[in-house]
Amino acid sequence: MMLTILIISVIGTGFLADVFGRYFKNYRNHILSFSVSVVLSLICIHIIPEIFSHHEHTLGYYLLAGFILQILLELLSKGIEHGHVHHHGSITKSQLAIIFIGLCTHAFIEGIPIQSFDTNQSHVHANEINLESSFSWIYFTAILIHKLPIAIVLMFFLIKLEVSTLKKYLFLVLFSITTPLGAIIGEQLMLIESFHEWFPRFLALTTGMLLHITTLLIFEDHNHSKDKFKNLFIIIIGIVFGVCIF
């Protein structure tokens, strides 16, 4: 169910960005600020406590490794994961392919833990007793909120490159299935007993990647914002929303 929601949501968001692009562009920075604030809130309140509830002293290294891995991936993706592409001038087909490979590698890795929680869950609050509030849904929500703005930016990027409609939606569909593919691979790995101990490590790695993106975006958008008080208000609303949804 989660993977179906993820695929439909990403494709649907990309389609809306294609059809109503001018409206999205007017609010793109606000959408990014809100979404990363929600994700950062979920990371701090739920995901990091889950990581360190496993009492493995090396997990901090995996968290740091994820942070560094994201920096390396952005050498390929040119930073499209956090709302814009750091590339000037024309882009060749090979450069577009490299950017897309970097983006999909990021999406694949962050999908690995999605369906691996049910047998490894330990950080559960008293009110998280139903399916909708289980930790797997918390992580899934963070990934979903993170991916939807990327779908918008990806569509804007492809439109700017004047890619054909068929290729635009082919790229969008491929992007939409990379995270579910990572989730399926992760779930199968967790069925192997020797991989059970890797659950918190994968979670720490992906959390480090998300931490890099969220913190960078918050500082970057706030510093470049023309109305810093409005941007700060949006960030606070996003954090409060992240606190309240679970």
Rosetta blueprint (number, residue, H / E / L):
1 M L
2 M H
3 L H
4 T H
5 I H
6 L H
7 I H
8 I H
9 S H
10 V H
11 I H
12 G H
13 T H
14 G H
15 F H
16 L H
17 A H
18 D H
19 V H
20 F L
21 G H
22 R H
23 Y H
24 F H
25 K H
26 N H
27 Y H
28 R H
29 N H
30 H H
31 I H
32 L H
33 S H
34 F H
35 S H
36 V H
37 S H
38 V H
39 V H
40 L H
41 S H
42 L H
43 I H
44 C H
45 I H
46 H H
47 I H
48 I H
49 P H
50 E H
51 I H
52 F H
53 S L
54 H L
55 H L
56 E L
57 H L
58 T L
59 L H
60 G H
61 Y H
62 Y H
63 L H
64 L H
65 A H
66 G H
67 F H
68 I H
69 L H
70 Q H
71 I H
72 L H
73 L H
74 E H
75 L H
76 L H
77 S H
78 K L
79 G L
80 I H
81 E H
82 H H
83 G L
84 H L
85 V L
86 H L
87 H L
88 H L
89 G L
90 S L
91 I L
92 T L
93 K H
94 S H
95 Q H
96 L H
97 A H
98 I H
99 I H
100 F H
101 I H
102 G H
103 L H
104 C H
105 T H
106 H H
107 A H
108 F H
109 I H
110 E H
111 G H
112 I L
113 P L
114 I L
115 Q L
116 S L
117 F L
118 D L
119 T L
120 N L
121 Q L
122 S L
123 H L
124 V L
125 H L
126 A L
127 N L
128 E L
129 I L
130 N L
131 L H
132 E H
133 S H
134 S L
135 F H
136 S H
137 W H
138 I H
139 Y H
140 F H
141 T H
142 A H
143 I H
144 L H
145 I H
146 H H
147 K H
148 L H
149 P H
150 I H
151 A H
152 I H
153 V H
154 L H
155 M H
156 F H
157 F H
158 L H
159 I H
160 K H
161 L L
162 E L
163 V L
164 S L
165 T H
166 L H
167 K H
168 K H
169 Y H
170 L H
171 F H
172 L H
173 V H
174 L H
175 F H
176 S H
177 I H
178 T H
179 T H
180 P H
181 L H
182 G H
183 A H
184 I H
185 I H
186 G H
187 E H
188 Q H
189 L H
190 M H
191 L L
192 I L
193 E H
194 S H
195 F H
196 H H
197 E H
198 W H
199 F H
200 P H
201 R H
202 F H
203 L H
204 A H
205 L H
206 T H
207 T H
208 G H
209 M H
210 L H
211 L H
212 H H
213 I H
214 T H
215 T H
216 L H
217 L H
218 I H
219 F H
220 E H
221 D H
222 H H
223 N H
224 H H
225 S L
226 K L
227 D L
228 K H
229 F H
230 K H
231 N H
232 L H
233 F H
234 I H
235 I H
236 I H
237 I H
238 G H
239 I H
240 V H
241 F H
242 G H
243 V H
244 C H
245 I L
246 F L
